[in-house]
């Protein structure tokens, strides 16, 4: 059986990473204070590419879902591959997107790691 402290520490690390991603989006002026219209969530495409910008998907889908899992003490995903999508989105290789990619890569690594 897992030690509750190990799992809790892992959850705290994920929560910290989610906050760091939010901070990066805010620094990039990509954080929206107004919620998206309901129809934006009706996408059938990965990352809601047909209805949202990548940054909107990060804020309103990825971060919102992961924050809810953390708050509800629910199991977190054991796999994440968001950083490669960010690398594709910011493929110019310079600018503020690089810090965001690093934060997303750290989240991917944390979610792929076993607590403890």
N, C-alpha and C positions, 0 to 999 in steps of 0.2 A: 504494500500500500504506500502511496506517495505521502511524503511529509507535507502537511498543509502549508507550512512556511515556504517550502520550495515553490509550490504552485502559486501562492500569493505573491512571492517575489517576482515570479515570471509575469504575472498579471500586472503588477506595478510597472515593470519594465515596458510592457506593451502599452500601458496607459501613458507613460512618459513619452514613448515614441509617437503615439497619436497626437499628443500635444505639440511635439516638435514639428510634425508634419503640418498641423494647423498653423503654427507660427510661420513656417516657410511660406505657406499659401498667403498668409496675411502680408508678409514682407514683399511678396510678389504682386500685391494688390489684386489677388485672385479670390479672396474670401468674399462671399456674398452674405449680406445681412438679411435679405429677403428670401423666403423659401421659394423653391421652384414650383411651377404649375404642375398639377397632378399628372397631366398627360406626358410630361417629360420622363416619367418613370415607366411608361408603357413600352419601352424599347424591347426589341427582340435581339439586338446586337450586343456582343460582348462590350463591356465598359460603357454601355448606352451611347455608343459613338454616333448614332443617328439622331439622338435627341439632346445630348449634353456635351459640353466641352469636357476635356479630360479633367481639368481642375474642378468643374462642377461635380463630376462623378466621384472624384476623391472626397470632396466635402460632403455631398449629400447621400452618397451610397456607401463607399468604403468606410470613411471615418464614422459616419452615423451608425452603421451596423456594428462596427467593432466597439465603439463607445457603449452602445446598448448592451452588447455581450459582457463587457467588463462591468458595467453598472449592475447588471442582473446576475453577476457571478455565474455566467454560462460558459461552457467550454468554448475556447477560441479555436479558430481554424488551425489545422496542423500544417497547412501548406499555404504559401502566398507567393505570387509571382508578379507583383505590381511594378517592381523596379524595371524589368525589361520593357514594359509598356511605356513607362516614363522615359526611358532611354530612347525609344523610338519617337516619342512625342517631341522630345527636346534634342533631337539628333544633331543640331548645329554644333553641340559640344561646348558651348560657352554660355555664360549668363547665369541668372538666378536659378534656372531649372536644374543646374548641377547639384546644388545644395539639397533640393527637393529629392532628386534621384538618390543621393546618399542616405537621406532619412528613410525613403521607401525601401532601399536595400537593407537597411538595418532592421526595419519592420519585417521584411521577408525572412531575414535570418532568424529573428526572434521567434516568429511564428513557426518556422521549421525546426526550431530547437525544442528538445524535450525539457519541461520544467525540471529544475533541480540541477 
